[in-house]
Amino acid sequence: MSQKIGSEKDNTTEETESESVALPAIKSDEADTPIRRRTRRKMAQIALYGIFAVTLLAFFVVNIEKLKILGEVITWFYIIMGSIVGSYMGFATLDDHWTPKKKK
């Protein structure tokens, strides 16, 4: 994509190219993995990190009175995030079982 920049006085034009965005390099262990597996793994890792973060916040940052009010919300958060992590582990195992092995 180029833009024409010119001055009205001397009618000269100058072309400028927009910079292309470079994609991040893929690690060597992720090179053979399909993108759907990588995204599922990242989703499960984020859910697990969220569980750890909420636990640490509940133990060390939030007051007891606020925890009593937020108790049911935190319970549902744990259930939902735990189901994401558990379903990743289960479906990743099924996917490995159903995917045919490559012959070397």
Secondary structure as the mmCIF struct_conf table of DSSP 4:
data_model
#
loop_
_struct_conf.conf_type_id
_struct_conf.id
_struct_conf.beg_label_comp_id
_struct_conf.beg_label_asym_id
_struct_conf.beg_label_seq_id
_struct_conf.end_label_comp_id
_struct_conf.end_label_asym_id
_struct_conf.end_label_seq_id
STRN STRN1 SER A 2 GLY A 6
TURN_TY1_P TURN_TY1_P1 GLU A 8 ASP A 10
STRN STRN2 THR A 13 GLU A 17
HELX_LH_PP_P HELX_LH_PP_P1 SER A 18 LYS A 27
HELX_RH_3T_P HELX_RH_3T_P1 SER A 28 GLU A 30
BEND BEND1 ALA A 31 THR A 33
HELX_RH_AL_P HELX_RH_AL_P1 ILE A 35 PHE A 60
TURN_TY1_P TURN_TY1_P2 VAL A 61 VAL A 61
BEND BEND2 VAL A 62 VAL A 62
HELX_RH_AL_P HELX_RH_AL_P2 ILE A 64 TRP A 98
BEND BEND3 THR A 99 THR A 99
HELX_LH_PP_P HELX_LH_PP_P2 PRO A 100 LYS A 103
#
